[in-house]
Amino acid sequence: MITFIAGVLFASIILIPIAIIRGYVLSILWGWFLVPLGVVEISVPHAIGFLLLIGLVTPNPNEKKEGKPLEKFLSTILSPLIAWLFGAIIHYYI
């Protein structure tokens, strides 16, 4: 029982900041690329909810892959930051 509670607490401590980072990056990219097309701007909470909804209705092909937990964690954190970097390059320099 204690290990379950510790696992839930640890996952919450990790997953909440990841959700915030991903939502922030989505809201920034949304504002850069979709708002100029006439789409309404979204806030970070809306972006987090949108990501949760997309994750709920789409299959995750990476779920079945074996991998080290550290690699999965780093890819989860780095993928939105890399998208943000490329989005910034496109937004500011092209």
C-alpha positions as a LaTeX table, in Angstrom:
\begin{tabular}{lrrr}
\hline
Residue & $x$ (\AA) & $y$ (\AA) & $z$ (\AA) \\
\hline
Met1 & 0.00 & 0.00 & 0.00 \\
Ile2 & 2.81 & 2.42 & 0.84 \\
Thr3 & 4.61 & 1.68 & $-2.43$ \\
Phe4 & 1.39 & 2.38 & $-4.34$ \\
Ile5 & 0.96 & 5.74 & $-2.61$ \\
Ala6 & 4.63 & 6.56 & $-3.18$ \\
Gly7 & 4.26 & 5.63 & $-6.86$ \\
Val8 & 1.19 & 7.80 & $-7.29$ \\
Leu9 & 2.87 & 10.71 & $-5.52$ \\
Phe10 & 6.05 & 10.34 & $-7.60$ \\
Ala11 & 4.05 & 10.11 & $-10.84$ \\
Ser12 & 2.05 & 13.20 & $-9.87$ \\
Ile13 & 5.20 & 15.17 & $-9.13$ \\
Ile14 & 6.58 & 14.26 & $-12.56$ \\
Leu15 & 3.41 & 14.31 & $-14.67$ \\
Ile16 & 2.03 & 17.68 & $-13.56$ \\
Pro17 & 5.13 & 19.70 & $-14.63$ \\
Ile18 & 5.29 & 17.73 & $-17.89$ \\
Ala19 & 1.63 & 18.54 & $-18.62$ \\
Ile20 & 2.27 & 22.22 & $-17.87$ \\
Ile21 & 5.34 & 22.31 & $-20.14$ \\
Arg22 & 3.50 & 20.58 & $-22.99$ \\
Gly23 & 0.47 & 22.85 & $-22.57$ \\
Tyr24 & 2.62 & 25.97 & $-22.51$ \\
Val25 & 4.46 & 24.95 & $-25.66$ \\
Leu26 & 1.20 & 24.11 & $-27.44$ \\
Ser27 & $-0.36$ & 27.45 & $-26.49$ \\
Ile28 & 2.70 & 29.32 & $-27.78$ \\
Leu29 & 2.83 & 27.39 & $-31.06$ \\
Trp30 & $-0.95$ & 27.76 & $-31.43$ \\
Gly31 & $-0.60$ & 31.53 & $-31.05$ \\
Trp32 & 2.24 & 31.71 & $-33.56$ \\
Phe33 & 0.78 & 29.58 & $-36.31$ \\
Leu34 & $-3.00$ & 29.23 & $-35.94$ \\
Val35 & $-4.13$ & 32.59 & $-34.54$ \\
Pro36 & $-2.92$ & 34.45 & $-37.67$ \\
Leu37 & $-5.23$ & 32.15 & $-39.68$ \\
Gly38 & $-8.24$ & 33.34 & $-37.66$ \\
Val39 & $-8.41$ & 30.61 & $-35.02$ \\
Val40 & $-9.15$ & 31.73 & $-31.46$ \\
Glu41 & $-6.14$ & 31.90 & $-29.13$ \\
Ile42 & $-6.00$ & 29.28 & $-26.35$ \\
Ser43 & $-4.57$ & 29.51 & $-22.84$ \\
Val44 & $-2.28$ & 27.00 & $-21.15$ \\
Pro45 & $-5.14$ & 25.26 & $-19.27$ \\
His46 & $-7.07$ & 24.92 & $-22.54$ \\
Ala47 & $-3.96$ & 23.53 & $-24.24$ \\
Ile48 & $-3.47$ & 20.98 & $-21.44$ \\
Gly49 & $-7.10$ & 19.92 & $-21.76$ \\
Phe50 & $-6.75$ & 19.68 & $-25.54$ \\
Leu51 & $-3.66$ & 17.47 & $-25.16$ \\
Leu52 & $-5.47$ & 15.26 & $-22.66$ \\
Leu53 & $-8.39$ & 14.91 & $-25.03$ \\
Ile54 & $-6.13$ & 14.03 & $-27.97$ \\
Gly55 & $-4.27$ & 11.51 & $-25.82$ \\
Leu56 & $-7.54$ & 9.94 & $-24.76$ \\
Val57 & $-8.86$ & 9.33 & $-28.28$ \\
Thr58 & $-5.66$ & 8.41 & $-30.15$ \\
Pro59 & $-3.61$ & 5.24 & $-29.75$ \\
Asn60 & $-0.07$ & 5.59 & $-28.45$ \\
Pro61 & 2.36 & 3.53 & $-30.57$ \\
Asn62 & 5.17 & 4.16 & $-28.07$ \\
Glu63 & 3.24 & 2.51 & $-25.26$ \\
Lys64 & 4.26 & $-1.00$ & $-26.31$ \\
Lys65 & 7.92 & $-0.19$ & $-26.90$ \\
Glu66 & 10.43 & $-1.33$ & $-24.36$ \\
Gly67 & 12.84 & 1.26 & $-23.13$ \\
Lys68 & 14.66 & 2.58 & $-20.16$ \\
Pro69 & 12.55 & 4.81 & $-17.91$ \\
Leu70 & 15.13 & 7.60 & $-18.08$ \\
Glu71 & 15.03 & 7.59 & $-21.89$ \\
Lys72 & 11.23 & 7.74 & $-21.88$ \\
Phe73 & 11.28 & 10.55 & $-19.32$ \\
Leu74 & 13.83 & 12.60 & $-21.27$ \\
Ser75 & 11.99 & 12.12 & $-24.56$ \\
Thr76 & 8.73 & 13.19 & $-22.89$ \\
Ile77 & 10.36 & 16.40 & $-21.66$ \\
Leu78 & 12.56 & 17.10 & $-24.67$ \\
Ser79 & 10.01 & 16.52 & $-27.44$ \\
Pro80 & 7.88 & 19.61 & $-26.68$ \\
Leu81 & 11.01 & 21.71 & $-26.13$ \\
Ile82 & 12.43 & 20.61 & $-29.49$ \\
Ala83 & 9.09 & 21.40 & $-31.14$ \\
Trp84 & 9.19 & 24.82 & $-29.46$ \\
Leu85 & 12.73 & 25.42 & $-30.75$ \\
Phe86 & 11.83 & 24.54 & $-34.34$ \\
Gly87 & 8.63 & 26.54 & $-34.07$ \\
Ala88 & 10.57 & 29.56 & $-32.84$ \\
Ile89 & 13.05 & 29.25 & $-35.70$ \\
Ile90 & 10.22 & 29.09 & $-38.21$ \\
His91 & 8.27 & 31.88 & $-36.54$ \\
Tyr92 & 11.12 & 34.36 & $-36.18$ \\
Tyr93 & 13.41 & 33.64 & $-39.11$ \\
Ile94 & 11.27 & 32.47 & $-42.00$ \\
\hline
\end{tabular}
